[in-house]
Amino acid sequence: MNINLMLTFGIVLVTLLVPISALQVGAATLEWSKFWQIRTYLVNYSGIVSMILMSMCITLSVKHWPLERWLGGLDKQYRLHKYLGISAVFSVLFHWMSFLSDDFAMDLGYVAAKDETYPFWKLIDSLGDPAQLIGEFGFYFSAAFVLIAWIKKFKHNVFQLTHKVLPYLYLLLVLHMIMFFDASLWLSFPGAILFIVSGLATVGCLITIFNLNGTKKRYKAQVKDIKPINNGIEVTLKIDAPEFVYQSGQFAFVGFDDKERPHPFSLASPYHNDGNVRLMIKANGDYTNSLMNTLAVGQMAQIEGPYGCFNFQDDAHQHIWFAAGIGIAPFLTAIEMVGKAKVVNLFYSYREEDKTLLAELQQRAKQVGISLHLRNTSVEDRFSSEEVISYVEKITHCSVWFCGPSELGKTLERDFIKANLPARSFHRELFEFR
Ligand SMILES: Cc1cc2nc3c(=O)[nH]c(=O)nc-3n(C[C@H](O)[C@H](O)[C@H](O)COP(=O)(O)OP(=O)(O)OC[C@H]3O[C@@H](n4cnc5c(N)ncnc54)[C@H](O)[C@@H]3O)c2cc1C
């Protein structure tokens, strides 16, 4: 199991169980044996924890709020969203198991059937099946949707479809919570937190349901030029909105007036206030492949952004840039802006040689004094970490900016950190959110 997942699972479990001993929840009374006390506590508490985790997960799915600035970029925001979603499923599983624990315990003969006197269980009895059904099916569906998001074998459009349903599912679970939540619990500390986060998440759901997520940053654009590149196209968009201002290395969601939801692409030209923006689009899957034949000059488009904090802004004296394949796109915005101010070594590895792009890189790097290291990995070995690290002048005054395959990035990050690079100085832009 992946270390992040184990950590997530561990945190949920500890969060759920610590209060049993620390706060002595579940102490037996004359009327209520320890089993029933603990069961009631676990059902209530795991329900609260699940709803808090789920609410935070939903809140982080909203691009609308300035959360990404605090979290270091939309990719980090979505990563946290993903782990909160997974944690919520573990926690909901715990909630469901706690709920069913009396059946298991009675079947095993551990406790005798109980005539309900406790108000919480009396309430559940009186609400009957509908409230329980909402919770039960809410759990099945949310677990299935999280699995779909997690298992990359499921196509992106299946993932997107299930994610469209999630806000409605969350609202049903809020209903389940309101039906079961004892009024006095709202006045407790966890109840107050739950009230705030579920309120925020409900607003977040409505923003998503009414398609308002990101609208503040959405602008009309037009395809001005299209050029072929290796296994893709270079597109120039004309954006008629002076408010659309971006930093080097940022990206935007771009739609081409078709049925497809906008896809993220790095802005691959330095910002000029002439409204022109260059994109480098690699044919990576169904949609990007179809764009190769269908996109036409003059076509209307839509751009939403900018997003991201892969913006080369720090006070390091030396920058190591590492790009692989289409991962070169964000660096194309920064060559002049950053290259003149810092000592930059740009490592670019590719499998398909694009002579025009290489000539452009060589010319622009030479002009600003960037050291360019090129490697065609279809005929040569990859850059090794040692080779890249050997160009570092002083590791504590350096930062690394990486955009390329995830595994390569992880290896490079591990080796740089081993060589004493502070972890916060390694920046990775991954071309995937899942
Ligand atoms: C921050 C960021 C910047 C990117 N910049 C570039 C770039 O400059 N040039 C480039 O060629 N590619 C870039 N990509 C990758 C690009 O978005 C995907 O290659 C493209 O969306 C694939 O779509 P598809 O339907 O053709 O392929 P599919 O096979 O359907 O998808 C392949 C993968 O692309 C991702 N993806 C697909 N659709 C979306 C979507 N609507 N929103 C988010 N992710 C999606 C998913 O991870 C999916 O698993 C970037 C991705 C991110 C996250």
The ligand as an SDF file (V2000), in Angstrom:
LIG
                    3D

 53 58  0  0  0  0  0  0  0  0999 V2000
   -1.4600   21.3610  -14.9080 C   0  0  0  0  0  0  0  0  0  0  0  0
   -1.4580   20.6280  -16.2180 C   0  0  0  0  0  0  0  0  0  0  0  0
   -0.8450   21.1790  -17.3120 C   0  0  0  0  0  0  0  0  0  0  0  0
   -0.8180   20.4800  -18.5300 C   0  0  0  0  0  0  0  0  0  0  0  0
   -0.1970   21.0450  -19.6060 N   0  0  0  0  0  0  0  0  0  0  0  0
   -0.1440   20.3880  -20.7680 C   0  0  0  0  0  0  0  0  0  0  0  0
    0.4940   20.9490  -21.9210 C   0  0  0  0  0  0  0  0  0  0  0  0
    1.0040   22.0550  -21.8990 O   0  0  0  0  0  0  0  0  0  0  0  0
    0.5000   20.2200  -23.0590 N   0  0  0  0  0  0  0  0  0  0  0  0
   -0.0680   18.9740  -23.1380 C   0  0  0  0  0  0  0  0  0  0  0  0
   -0.0260   18.3700  -24.2150 O   0  0  0  0  0  0  0  0  0  0  0  0
   -0.6780   18.4150  -22.0780 N   0  0  0  0  0  0  0  0  0  0  0  0
   -0.7420   19.0820  -20.9050 C   0  0  0  0  0  0  0  0  0  0  0  0
   -1.3820   18.5340  -19.8340 N   0  0  0  0  0  0  0  0  0  0  0  0
   -1.9860   17.2010  -19.9820 C   0  0  0  0  0  0  0  0  0  0  0  0
   -3.2990   17.3280  -20.7300 C   0  0  0  0  0  0  0  0  0  0  0  0
   -4.2470   18.0200  -19.9470 O   0  0  0  0  0  0  0  0  0  0  0  0
   -3.8280   15.9290  -21.0280 C   0  0  0  0  0  0  0  0  0  0  0  0
   -2.8990   15.2820  -21.8420 O   0  0  0  0  0  0  0  0  0  0  0  0
   -5.1080   15.9820  -21.7780 C   0  0  0  0  0  0  0  0  0  0  0  0
   -6.1110   16.5540  -20.9840 O   0  0  0  0  0  0  0  0  0  0  0  0
   -5.4750   14.5720  -22.2170 C   0  0  0  0  0  0  0  0  0  0  0  0
   -6.8190   14.5260  -22.6110 O   0  0  0  0  0  0  0  0  0  0  0  0
   -7.3570   13.3510  -23.5560 P   0  0  0  0  0  0  0  0  0  0  0  0
   -8.8340   13.3090  -23.4390 O   0  0  0  0  0  0  0  0  0  0  0  0
   -6.8010   13.5070  -24.9340 O   0  0  0  0  0  0  0  0  0  0  0  0
   -6.6990   12.0620  -22.9890 O   0  0  0  0  0  0  0  0  0  0  0  0
   -7.2910   10.9970  -21.9870 P   0  0  0  0  0  0  0  0  0  0  0  0
   -6.6860    9.6880  -22.3560 O   0  0  0  0  0  0  0  0  0  0  0  0
   -8.7700   11.0840  -21.8540 O   0  0  0  0  0  0  0  0  0  0  0  0
   -6.6750   11.5150  -20.6350 O   0  0  0  0  0  0  0  0  0  0  0  0
   -5.3320   11.2590  -20.3110 C   0  0  0  0  0  0  0  0  0  0  0  0
   -5.0900   11.8890  -18.9540 C   0  0  0  0  0  0  0  0  0  0  0  0
   -5.1980   13.3100  -19.0900 O   0  0  0  0  0  0  0  0  0  0  0  0
   -5.8220   13.8790  -17.9450 C   0  0  0  0  0  0  0  0  0  0  0  0
   -7.0710   14.5660  -18.3510 N   0  0  0  0  0  0  0  0  0  0  0  0
   -7.8990   14.2470  -19.3630 C   0  0  0  0  0  0  0  0  0  0  0  0
   -8.9250   15.1150  -19.4500 N   0  0  0  0  0  0  0  0  0  0  0  0
   -8.7330   16.0270  -18.4680 C   0  0  0  0  0  0  0  0  0  0  0  0
   -9.4520   17.1720  -18.0190 C   0  0  0  0  0  0  0  0  0  0  0  0
  -10.5620   17.6090  -18.6330 N   0  0  0  0  0  0  0  0  0  0  0  0
   -8.9890   17.8250  -16.9390 N   0  0  0  0  0  0  0  0  0  0  0  0
   -7.8640   17.4060  -16.3020 C   0  0  0  0  0  0  0  0  0  0  0  0
   -7.1290   16.3530  -16.6930 N   0  0  0  0  0  0  0  0  0  0  0  0
   -7.5650   15.6660  -17.7530 C   0  0  0  0  0  0  0  0  0  0  0  0
   -6.0970   12.7430  -17.0000 C   0  0  0  0  0  0  0  0  0  0  0  0
   -5.0200   12.6200  -16.0920 O   0  0  0  0  0  0  0  0  0  0  0  0
   -6.1460   11.5410  -17.8870 C   0  0  0  0  0  0  0  0  0  0  0  0
   -5.8510   10.3790  -17.1880 O   0  0  0  0  0  0  0  0  0  0  0  0
   -1.4340   19.2050  -18.6360 C   0  0  0  0  0  0  0  0  0  0  0  0
   -2.0720   18.6690  -17.5210 C   0  0  0  0  0  0  0  0  0  0  0  0
   -2.0840   19.3690  -16.3250 C   0  0  0  0  0  0  0  0  0  0  0  0
   -2.7900   18.7630  -15.1470 C   0  0  0  0  0  0  0  0  0  0  0  0
  1  2  1  0
  2  3  1  0
  2 52  2  0
  3  4  2  0
  4  5  1  0
  4 50  1  0
  5  6  2  0
  6  7  1  0
  6 13  1  0
  7  8  2  0
  7  9  1  0
  9 10  1  0
 10 11  2  0
 10 12  1  0
 12 13  2  0
 13 14  1  0
 14 15  1  0
 14 50  1  0
 15 16  1  0
 16 17  1  0
 16 18  1  0
 18 19  1  0
 18 20  1  0
 20 21  1  0
 20 22  1  0
 22 23  1  0
 23 24  1  0
 24 25  2  0
 24 26  1  0
 24 27  1  0
 27 28  1  0
 28 29  2  0
 28 30  1  0
 28 31  1  0
 31 32  1  0
 32 33  1  0
 33 34  1  0
 33 48  1  0
 34 35  1  0
 35 36  1  0
 35 46  1  0
 36 37  1  0
 36 45  1  0
 37 38  2  0
 38 39  1  0
 39 40  1  0
 39 45  2  0
 40 41  1  0
 40 42  2  0
 42 43  1  0
 43 44  2  0
 44 45  1  0
 46 47  1  0
 46 48  1  0
 48 49  1  0
 50 51  2  0
 51 52  1  0
 52 53  1  0
M  END
$$$$
